[in-house]
Amino acid sequence: MKTQLQQFWNDEDGATAIEYGLIAGLIAVAIIAALTALGADLRAMFEKVSTSVKAGTEGTTKSGG
């Protein structure tokens, strides 16, 4: 029984897979956080551009040219 318990304790099969899974999970969380922050910045930039374009086109008239 003691040898079986010791073998179980020293058996590291699957530990590497779990470690890789944890690393992949942390990388995924970091990517999601970065994309969320980048998405908010992009939205603010496009809203600013949209506002500028609207302000620049107000008061213009079409000519029959």
TIRO-2110 file (N, C-alpha, C; in Angstrom, 1 decimal):
// TIRO-2110
0.8, -1.2, 0.0, N, 1, A
0.0, 0.0, 0.0, CA, 1, A
0.9, 1.3, 0.0, C, 1, A
1.9, 1.2, 0.8, N, 2, A
2.8, 2.4, 0.9, CA, 2, A
3.5, 2.6, -0.5, C, 2, A
3.9, 1.6, -1.1, N, 3, A
4.6, 1.7, -2.4, CA, 3, A
3.6, 2.3, -3.5, C, 3, A
2.4, 1.8, -3.4, N, 4, A
1.4, 2.3, -4.4, CA, 4, A
1.1, 3.8, -4.1, C, 4, A
1.0, 4.2, -2.9, N, 5, A
0.8, 5.6, -2.6, CA, 5, A
2.0, 6.4, -3.0, C, 5, A
3.2, 5.9, -2.8, N, 6, A
4.4, 6.6, -3.2, CA, 6, A
4.4, 6.7, -4.8, C, 6, A
4.1, 5.7, -5.5, N, 7, A
4.1, 5.7, -6.9, CA, 7, A
3.0, 6.7, -7.4, C, 7, A
1.9, 6.8, -6.8, N, 8, A
0.8, 7.7, -7.1, CA, 8, A
1.3, 9.1, -6.9, C, 8, A
2.0, 9.4, -5.8, N, 9, A
2.5, 10.7, -5.4, CA, 9, A
3.6, 11.1, -6.4, C, 9, A
4.4, 10.2, -6.9, N, 10, A
5.5, 10.6, -7.8, CA, 10, A
5.1, 10.6, -9.2, C, 10, A
3.9, 10.1, -9.5, N, 11, A
3.5, 10.0, -10.9, CA, 11, A
3.1, 11.4, -11.4, C, 11, A
3.7, 11.9, -12.4, N, 12, A
3.5, 13.2, -13.0, CA, 12, A
2.8, 13.2, -14.3, C, 12, A
2.3, 12.1, -14.7, N, 13, A
1.6, 12.0, -16.0, CA, 13, A
0.4, 12.9, -15.9, C, 13, A
0.2, 13.7, -16.9, N, 14, A
-1.0, 14.6, -16.9, CA, 14, A
-0.7, 16.0, -16.3, C, 14, A
0.4, 16.1, -15.5, N, 15, A
0.7, 17.3, -14.9, CA, 15, A
1.1, 18.4, -15.9, C, 15, A
1.8, 17.9, -16.9, N, 16, A
2.2, 18.8, -18.0, CA, 16, A
1.1, 19.3, -18.8, C, 16, A
0.1, 18.4, -19.0, N, 17, A
-1.1, 18.8, -19.8, CA, 17, A
-1.9, 19.9, -19.0, C, 17, A
-2.0, 19.7, -17.7, N, 18, A
-2.7, 20.7, -16.8, CA, 18, A
-2.0, 22.0, -16.8, C, 18, A
-0.6, 22.0, -16.8, N, 19, A
0.1, 23.2, -16.8, CA, 19, A
-0.1, 23.9, -18.1, C, 19, A
0.0, 23.2, -19.2, N, 20, A
-0.2, 23.8, -20.5, CA, 20, A
-1.6, 24.4, -20.6, C, 20, A
-2.6, 23.7, -20.0, N, 21, A
-4.0, 24.2, -20.0, CA, 21, A
-4.1, 25.5, -19.2, C, 21, A
-3.4, 25.6, -18.1, N, 22, A
-3.5, 26.8, -17.3, CA, 22, A
-2.8, 27.9, -18.0, C, 22, A
-1.7, 27.7, -18.7, N, 23, A
-1.0, 28.7, -19.4, CA, 23, A
-1.8, 29.2, -20.6, C, 23, A
-2.5, 28.3, -21.3, N, 24, A
-3.3, 28.7, -22.4, CA, 24, A
-4.5, 29.5, -21.9, C, 24, A
-5.0, 29.2, -20.7, N, 25, A
-6.1, 29.9, -20.1, CA, 25, A
-5.7, 31.3, -19.8, C, 25, A
-4.5, 31.5, -19.2, N, 26, A
-4.0, 32.8, -18.8, CA, 26, A
-3.7, 33.6, -20.1, C, 26, A
-3.2, 33.0, -21.1, N, 27, A
-3.0, 33.8, -22.3, CA, 27, A
-4.3, 34.2, -22.9, C, 27, A
-5.3, 33.4, -22.9, N, 28, A
-6.6, 33.8, -23.4, CA, 28, A
-7.2, 34.9, -22.7, C, 28, A
-7.1, 34.9, -21.3, N, 29, A
-7.6, 36.0, -20.5, CA, 29, A
-6.8, 37.3, -20.9, C, 29, A
-5.5, 37.2, -21.1, N, 30, A
-4.7, 38.4, -21.4, CA, 30, A
-5.1, 39.0, -22.8, C, 30, A
-5.4, 38.1, -23.7, N, 31, A
-5.8, 38.5, -25.1, CA, 31, A
-7.1, 39.2, -25.0, C, 31, A
-8.1, 38.6, -24.3, N, 32, A
-9.4, 39.2, -24.2, CA, 32, A
-9.3, 40.6, -23.5, C, 32, A
-8.5, 40.7, -22.5, N, 33, A
-8.4, 42.0, -21.8, CA, 33, A
-7.8, 43.0, -22.8, C, 33, A
-6.8, 42.6, -23.5, N, 34, A
-6.2, 43.6, -24.5, CA, 34, A
-7.1, 44.0, -25.6, C, 34, A
-7.9, 43.0, -26.1, N, 35, A
-8.8, 43.4, -27.1, CA, 35, A
-10.0, 44.2, -26.6, C, 35, A
-10.4, 44.0, -25.4, N, 36, A
-11.4, 44.8, -24.8, CA, 36, A
-11.0, 46.3, -24.7, C, 36, A
-9.8, 46.5, -24.2, N, 37, A
-9.2, 47.8, -24.0, CA, 37, A
-9.0, 48.5, -25.4, C, 37, A
-8.5, 47.7, -26.4, N, 38, A
-8.3, 48.2, -27.7, CA, 38, A
-9.6, 48.6, -28.4, C, 38, A
-10.6, 47.7, -28.2, N, 39, A
-11.9, 48.0, -28.7, CA, 39, A
-12.5, 49.3, -28.3, C, 39, A
-12.4, 49.6, -27.0, N, 40, A
-12.9, 50.8, -26.4, CA, 40, A
-12.2, 52.0, -27.0, C, 40, A
-10.9, 51.9, -27.2, N, 41, A
-10.1, 53.0, -27.8, CA, 41, A
-10.5, 53.2, -29.3, C, 41, A
-10.7, 52.1, -30.0, N, 42, A
-11.1, 52.2, -31.4, CA, 42, A
-12.5, 52.9, -31.5, C, 42, A
-13.4, 52.5, -30.6, N, 43, A
-14.7, 53.0, -30.7, CA, 43, A
-14.7, 54.5, -30.5, C, 43, A
-13.9, 55.0, -29.5, N, 44, A
-13.8, 56.4, -29.2, CA, 44, A
-13.2, 57.1, -30.4, C, 44, A
-12.2, 56.6, -31.0, N, 45, A
-11.6, 57.2, -32.2, CA, 45, A
-12.5, 57.3, -33.3, C, 45, A
-13.3, 56.3, -33.6, N, 46, A
-14.3, 56.4, -34.7, CA, 46, A
-15.4, 57.3, -34.4, C, 46, A
-15.8, 57.4, -33.2, N, 47, A
-16.8, 58.4, -32.8, CA, 47, A
-16.3, 59.8, -33.0, C, 47, A
-15.0, 60.0, -32.7, N, 48, A
-14.4, 61.4, -32.9, CA, 48, A
-14.4, 61.7, -34.4, C, 48, A
-14.0, 60.7, -35.2, N, 49, A
-13.9, 60.9, -36.6, CA, 49, A
-15.3, 61.2, -37.2, C, 49, A
-16.3, 60.5, -36.7, N, 50, A
-17.6, 60.6, -37.2, CA, 50, A
-18.1, 62.0, -36.9, C, 50, A
-17.9, 62.5, -35.6, N, 51, A
-18.3, 63.8, -35.2, CA, 51, A
-17.6, 64.9, -36.1, C, 51, A
-16.3, 64.7, -36.3, N, 52, A
-15.6, 65.7, -37.2, CA, 52, A
-16.1, 65.7, -38.6, C, 52, A
-16.4, 64.6, -39.1, N, 53, A
-16.9, 64.5, -40.5, CA, 53, A
-18.3, 65.2, -40.6, C, 53, A
-19.2, 64.9, -39.6, N, 54, A
-20.5, 65.5, -39.6, CA, 54, A
-20.4, 67.0, -39.4, C, 54, A
-19.5, 67.5, -38.6, N, 55, A
-19.3, 69.0, -38.4, CA, 55, A
-18.7, 69.6, -39.7, C, 55, A
-17.9, 68.9, -40.4, N, 56, A
-17.3, 69.4, -41.6, CA, 56, A
-18.2, 69.4, -42.8, C, 56, A
-19.2, 68.6, -42.8, N, 57, A
-20.2, 68.6, -43.9, CA, 57, A
-21.4, 69.4, -43.6, C, 57, A
-21.6, 69.9, -42.4, N, 58, A
-22.8, 70.7, -42.2, CA, 58, A
-22.7, 72.0, -42.9, C, 58, A
-23.7, 72.5, -43.4, N, 59, A
-23.7, 73.8, -44.1, CA, 59, A
-23.3, 73.8, -45.5, C, 59, A
-22.9, 72.6, -46.0, N, 60, A
-22.4, 72.6, -47.4, CA, 60, A
-23.7, 72.3, -48.3, C, 60, A
-23.6, 72.9, -49.4, N, 61, A
-24.7, 72.7, -50.4, CA, 61, A
-24.3, 72.0, -51.6, C, 61, A
-25.2, 71.4, -52.2, N, 62, A
-24.9, 70.7, -53.5, CA, 62, A
-25.1, 71.7, -54.6, C, 62, A
-24.1, 71.7, -55.5, N, 63, A
-24.3, 72.6, -56.7, CA, 63, A
-24.7, 71.8, -57.9, C, 63, A
-25.3, 72.4, -58.8, N, 64, A
-25.8, 71.7, -60.0, CA, 64, A
-24.7, 71.4, -61.0, C, 64, A
-23.5, 71.9, -60.8, N, 65, A
-22.3, 71.9, -61.6, CA, 65, A
-22.2, 71.2, -62.8, C, 65, A
END
